[in-house]
Amino acid sequence: MAEEKLSVSKIVKGTAIDHIPSGRGYLVQKILKIDPGARAVIIANVDSGKYGKKDLIKIEGKYLTPKEVNIISLIAPHATINKIENSEVVEKSEVKFPDVIEEVLKCPNLSCIANAENEPIVTKFIKVDNALQCHYCDSLLKQEEIVNNLKV
Amino acid sequence: MGSINTGNFKNRDIVSAKDFSREELEFIFDVSKEAKEKPEKFRNALKDKIIAMIFFEPSTRTYQSFQTSAKSLGCDVIGFSEPNSSSYIGKGESFHDTIKIFENYSDCIIIRHPSAGSSKFASEISKKPVINAGSGFQEHPTQAMLDLFTIRSEFGKIDSLNIGLVGDLRYGRTVPSLCYSLSNFDVRLNFVAPDTLQIRPEVEEFLKNKGIEFTKQSSLDSLVNGLDVLYVTRLQKERFVEPTEYFKLKGSYRITSDTVKNAKEDMIILHPLPRVDEISNDIDNTKFAKYFEQARNGLFVRTALLSLILS
């Protein structure tokens, strides 16, 4: 199915997220906590000249905050964000891997204090070379382990 | 103790050995040396202060040496060393709330806790300085300071030493802190352990980024004769899935007089203690054995740290 032949109605005002790795559209939807009542669509396994297959998400009436844009990079490092107004793309941006990630990931170290129940603590990871490092216990989370450690 | 310069240590947390530079460590060692040689200068120097020691895990040396240091400085000591006797376990109080309570009652909180990151979290909660006395298998920074103080006392330097670390390098909390502290010096590190108990990836990454030369191997045999320092840690039986694997391996890392028969004349053997049987008793009376002196040095280093933080 060629991308240009998709017959999904255009959104008037909102966001289209392109170049999501195939199969991860639902994860992006979850990580963005898109309201189940929102007018949104995930288009899965679209042919992509650059990546073979990809997913797309279109969300009516929602613009992403810079923090939300950066969180997408955890699971879709090559995603592009299209801001749409009056059915036209008015701004196109690429995701940037954040230097600090709070809340969305769980620490892989089961004995980390950030995994403790009954404690008012949120997980926090710092970007280091080719990995993320837990701010509390120093454990490393490799890029390929990120998806399995999402709190979604 | 009025003449001691407390530098930038006042009210400082001691959470990770990574937070201390070479200059700061050297300064701590200078003050520790003074505490060892002139204890009268430190006696009752902190007589208005209250130290909270909250130990959620058992401890002998660390607890007793902090307590002895605090008492010799004239501090009152409050807290617990048996978590079952506190509200933390008994009434289900959170770690967070326990810290908030002791923050109100004391000038400094010394914590041992089974969770990695516990001291970091506590330091973010507490307005009072926090000292990490063991955070799960993550770190034990004051142990590293006394380890380096002992090495410096024995050799007069730390640079250019060839150091072997043997045993459970993955789950022993003293090892990461020791590596982080030694990374401030020009040393060569040799990690001797079975693959499953080798140093953790984050420690290895840290050393690589600092440009520290290190090797990893499973046998001590070809290494021991070239070492200046042999740092022995306990193989912990509970870390092995198969008990038979533990019994098979534990003998391989046991240090006996035969192990050190061709060692350098001035090599020293350190151990954070407690030992089980990884160093045979016949080593105790040799010139190599410095682990009891090392434990004694804990008193002086902790006296120095408390004085620097609370003076």
Interface residues (C-beta under 8 A of the other chain):
Chain A: N109 S111 C112 I113 A114 A116 N118 E119 P120 I121 V128 D129 A131 Q133 C134 H135 Y136 C137 D138 S139 L140
Chain B: G92 S94 F95 H96 H113 P114 S115 A116 G117 S118 K120 F121 S135 G136 F137 Q138 E139 P176 P201 E202 E205 N209
